[in-house]
Amino acid sequence: MILYWYLLIINVFTFVCYGLDKLKAKRNARRISERALLLLALVGGSVGAWLGMLVWRHKTKHAMFSIGVPVMLLLQAALYWWITVR
């Protein structure tokens, strides 16, 4: 149950961060670093990152994001399946 809530919170937070970074990019404001955005995806927010990329059309032309985030999502889905089904 704790894992479920953690994943929900980290993914919502990551999705919001991608949207916020897109807004900051449009306004030429100080941005959220690419490292931070990728780290959020790595620590469980890959669904939020992927959805943020699609909804906000953000970071879709960067290979590290367009390839890295879906790979993280697949690996995290496999890990989640292994933890919960096993």
C-alpha positions as CSV (number, residue, x, y, z in Angstrom):
1,M,0.0,0.0,0.0
2,I,2.9,2.4,0.8
3,L,4.4,1.7,-2.7
4,Y,1.1,2.6,-4.3
5,W,0.9,5.9,-2.6
6,Y,4.6,6.7,-3.2
7,L,4.2,6.0,-6.9
8,L,1.0,8.1,-7.1
9,I,2.6,11.1,-5.4
10,I,6.0,11.0,-7.2
11,N,4.2,10.7,-10.6
12,V,1.8,13.6,-10.0
13,F,4.8,15.7,-8.7
14,T,6.9,14.8,-11.7
15,F,4.0,15.6,-14.1
16,V,3.6,19.0,-12.5
17,C,7.4,19.6,-12.6
18,Y,7.4,18.9,-16.4
19,G,4.5,21.4,-16.9
20,L,6.1,24.0,-14.7
21,D,9.4,23.7,-16.5
22,K,7.6,24.1,-19.9
23,L,5.9,27.2,-18.5
24,K,9.2,28.6,-17.2
25,A,10.8,27.9,-20.7
26,K,8.1,30.0,-22.4
27,R,8.6,32.8,-19.9
28,N,12.4,32.7,-20.0
29,A,12.5,32.1,-16.3
30,R,14.9,30.0,-14.3
31,R,14.3,26.4,-15.3
32,I,14.3,23.0,-13.6
33,S,17.5,21.2,-14.6
34,E,17.4,18.3,-17.0
35,R,19.2,16.3,-14.4
36,A,16.4,16.9,-11.8
37,L,13.7,16.0,-14.3
38,L,15.4,12.8,-15.2
39,L,16.1,12.0,-11.6
40,L,12.4,12.4,-10.8
41,A,11.7,9.9,-13.6
42,L,14.3,7.5,-12.3
43,V,13.1,7.4,-8.7
44,G,9.6,6.2,-9.8
45,G,8.1,9.1,-11.7
46,S,8.5,7.7,-15.2
47,V,4.8,7.6,-15.8
48,G,4.4,11.3,-14.8
49,A,7.5,12.2,-16.9
50,W,6.2,10.4,-20.0
51,L,2.7,11.9,-19.6
52,G,4.3,15.3,-19.0
53,M,6.3,15.0,-22.2
54,L,3.2,14.1,-24.1
55,V,0.7,16.6,-22.6
56,W,3.1,19.6,-22.4
57,R,5.1,18.6,-25.5
58,H,8.2,19.1,-23.4
59,K,11.6,17.6,-23.9
60,T,10.4,15.4,-26.8
61,K,13.3,16.2,-29.1
62,H,16.0,15.3,-26.5
63,A,17.2,11.7,-27.0
64,M,17.9,11.4,-23.3
65,F,14.2,12.0,-22.6
66,S,12.5,10.6,-25.7
67,I,14.4,7.3,-25.3
68,G,15.4,7.3,-21.6
69,V,12.0,8.0,-20.1
70,P,10.2,5.2,-21.9
71,V,13.0,2.8,-21.1
72,M,12.8,3.8,-17.4
73,L,9.0,3.3,-17.6
74,L,9.3,-0.2,-19.0
75,L,12.0,-1.2,-16.4
76,Q,9.9,0.3,-13.5
77,A,6.7,-1.5,-14.8
78,A,8.6,-4.8,-14.8
79,L,10.0,-4.1,-11.3
80,Y,6.6,-3.2,-10.0
81,W,5.1,-6.3,-11.6
82,W,7.9,-8.4,-10.0
83,I,7.4,-6.9,-6.6
84,T,3.6,-7.1,-6.5
85,V,2.9,-10.3,-8.4
86,R,5.7,-12.4,-7.0
